[in-house]
């Protein structure tokens, strides 16, 4: 089913949307949405529609009161109700996933502890496809953690529906084995006065590409998107966002930070914010910062604003990529701190603000240790 013509889009509002992979032209790497992505490293995820040859499993423990997890078929009307694929890989995932994992948070539930789910690859050869639907009822409050572990070549879609007045903190972690490949589209739909905070962490994997999009269905919606990523030698970590301000009086903030070390470490951040003509009163800002820790690393950072009305509260963007601040290092070393420890302190400080957005202490500590291990590996 195609919902929009396939002519090359001049604005984000004209982009092709379809559930059928056949509606998307074959990728060449010259497309604006794919020009930074090494297509060969996506393996078969840019190919034709096909059945899954591998699987990933979902793990979760005891669920808190007010939360249920179950599998549903694609015939369930919720599947595809939030997310319509906007690229070939997302459409491939939609067609390849026979079922979806449904996470439901009951209306009015204030969940007293985080809901943690793990997506685990078993290392089998071939492509795996996944689909997850997170449904947060009216006035509910919950923290959901979605971790990705093991080895897989995975294309998956995640649909997130946050009803009126609800509050969701969603933490997604890509801590794959070194050979894993993942391309994910995560779509958040916000109701009136709803708030979603999404924190994404990318550490593991050979190539990880996450596309996060947001839309609003009522006034007063708030979206905060944060990202932390650390690319080691040879890794490609790519993060794209589209915040579609399509109703009045909503707010968004996007803040991503990344560090890179080692030959051919590569990161990409592309932040798109669209403010439609009807979205008066919008307040939005996006910023990306990258810290280069060694020669041979490359960070691409592209913030974009598309504004169709002048009646907004505010809109801005910023991007910065650089090496260690020599003044910070000098300040610490002048107080007797060895250079290696001084460098670690600078990196900790660089990431601290965003890691502290994760409301799960054990996860914050684990991520801190993982970053420390990477710095120690490089002799920093």
C-alpha positions, 0 to 999 in steps of 0.5 A: 500500500503506497500512501504518497507518490514516489517523485523525489521529495523537495520537502519532508512532507512529500517523502514517499511512505509505503508498507510495500518494499517494492514501492521504494526504488533500489538504493544506490547510495546517492540518495540524500537519506543514504549518502552517509551510509555504507550500503554494502555493510548493511548486507542484505537489508537493502535487497528485495523482500524476503523471508527471515532466515534468522531470528532474535528473541525477546527476554523480560523478567517479572513485569510491574503492575499495570504492564503487559507484554504479548505477541500480536499478529500483523492483522492487529489494527495497531500494527502500522497505525503509528509508523508507515515506513519512509525508506526501503529498509523499514518497509523490508522490516515491516513485510518480513516481521510476521508478528509484533511484540506489544507492550501495553501500559494501562491507563492511569498506571504510575509504574513504580519500576522500569520495564526492561526488555532485551532483544537478543541475537543468536549469531545465526547467518541471514536476515532477521526482522522485528516489530515492537509496539509500545502503547502507553494509556491516558495519564500513565507514567512509565520508564521502558528500557529496550536493550539490543544484545548479541549478534544479528543482522536486524531490520526492525520497526518500533511504534510508540503511542503515548496517549493524552496526558501520559508520560513515557521515558524510553531508553534504547541501547544498542550494545551489540557484539562487534559483528552485528548490523541493525537498521531501526525506525522508531516512531513516537506519536504523542497525544494532547499534553503527552510527554516522551523522553527518548534516550538512545545509547549506541556502543556496540555493533559493526553498523547501527543506524537508527531513524527516530521520528515524532509526530503530535496529535494534540496541543501541549505535546512534548518530545525530548530526544537525547543520544549518547554514542561512542564509535571505536575503530571501524564502527559506523554509528548513524542517528537521524531524527525527524520531529514533525510539528504538525499541530500548534503549541508543542515543544521538542528538544534534541540533544546528541553527543558522540565520541570517536576513537580509532581509524575509520571510526565514523558517526553520522547525525542528521537532525530534521525538524519540520514546522508546518504552517498550522503548527503555530506556537512551536518551540524547538531546538536541536544540538549535536556535539562530537568529540574526536579522540584520535586521528582517522575518525570522522563525524558528520553532523547535519542539523536542518530546520524547515519552517512554514510559519513565522508564528512560533515561540522559538526554533534553533539548532547548533552543531560542533565537532572538535578535539580535546579542549587544551585549556581543560586538559591544562587546568587538570594537569596543572593540578597534578592530574596525569594526562591520561586521567585528565582525558578520562575526566573530560570525556566523563564530563562530556557525556555526564549530562546525557547519561544522567537523563537515564532514570535507571541507576544500574544502567547508568553505571554500566554505560559509564563502565563501558565508556571507561573500558573503551578509553582504557583500550585506547590508552587514554 
